[in-house]
Amino acid sequence: MSIIDFLTDLTNPDLAFLPKALAIAVMSSVVCGVVGCYVVLRGMAFIGDAVAHAVFPGLAIAFVVQGSLVLGGAVAGIVTALLIAVFAQHRRVREDSLIGVFFVAAFALGIVIISRAPGYAGSLQQFLFGSITGIPDRDLYTVGFTGLAILTVVFLLHKELVAVSLDREMARSVGLPVFWLDIVLYVLVTLAVVISLQTIGNILVLALLITPPAAARLLTDRLAVMMLLAPLIGGGSALVGLYLSWSYDLPVGGTVVLVATAVFLAAWLFAPRHGLLARHWRGLRTRYGRRPAVGTGTS
């Protein structure tokens, strides 16, 4: 399918779900790209996967009562994040251990809840792998307003979140409320994950949160540029992934992730400063560039 054909399908009233799918895919990818920068800076890749598990009971309850999946997942994720933040104040047990305990327990609770609903097998597949073709209009608005709220909080607390992400002890020493900033970051990650679940699914959502910021990290040393590149990579991956998915009848979530991964691999190889080829070239210059030229030795 050509790009012109794809654009034609986007404007076809009989395919009204397609522009909605594109809007949600791009919005969620952009938001995940921004929030994921803090996750990458803090070295908390595990948190994205854990939050995806934590929101599952909320999704299950929302499905059983025919409520909003976005709202149900957000409530469950935020409650679990608050429990993690509170229990993490006791330094006897490490934060990553608490994350493993609570978030996996939440996922198990979700499985038990949804197993009690009729027809749960198909719904479980939808939760795990995403279902972008049947998105109701209310979820489109929910994702839009939630994404705008997330970006507003990021804009207002950017310096504080960066300080906590880079050096928690230094942030605490200068008087920043580290505990509350931890909660804010957990909530932001939770909301970013929830609005992405219908696009990418529970299993693959970590890629949307981590891969674009990781690629941006390879392309620049400046945090401001990284914060701009990550959502561009995420949104572009969603756009290209949806186009390829629609053209070749591929799963949307998996295709978006593969496009984002291809961008990461390209950055890993060809990034002008931190790419593999650039580092190899610098190594060759260091190794051979300092040798004395032939014939310049003293007799």
RALIN-V955929 format. One line per field, one symbol per residue. psi: psi as a letter, one per 20 degrees, with the letter a starting at -180 (. if undefined). burial: I if it has 16 or more other ideal C-beta (glycine too) atoms within 10 Angstrom, else O. Layout:
BEGIN
psi: ???
burial: ???
END
This chain:
BEGIN
psi: prhghghghhjohilhhghgggggggghhgghgghhghgghiklhhhghghhhhighgggghggjkaphggghggggggggggghghihojhpqghghgggghhhgggggggghiiqqkhghhghghhiqniikpqhhhghggghggggghgggghkggghgghhgnghgghhjjqngghhggggggggghhggiihhgirhhjhhhhhggghhghhhiqipgghghhgghgggghhgghghghghhjlqpgghggghghhhgghgghgjphgjqghghgghgghhgiijqqqpjiqq.
burial: OOOOOIOOIIOOOOOOOIOIIIOIIIIIIIIIIIIIIIIIIIOIIIIIIIIIIIIIIIIIIIIIOOOIIIIIIIIIIIOIIOIIIOOIOOOOOOIOOIIOOIIOOIIOIIOOIIOOOOOIOOIIOIIIIIIIOOIOOOIIOIIOOIIOOIIOIIOOIIOIIIIIIOOOOOIOOOOIOIOOIIIIIIIIIIIIIIIIIIIIIIIIIIIIIIIIIIIIIIIIOOIOOIIIIIIOIIIIIIIIIIIIIIOOOOIIIIIIIIIIOOIIOOIOOOIOOOIOOOOOOOOOOOOOOOOOOOOOOOO
END
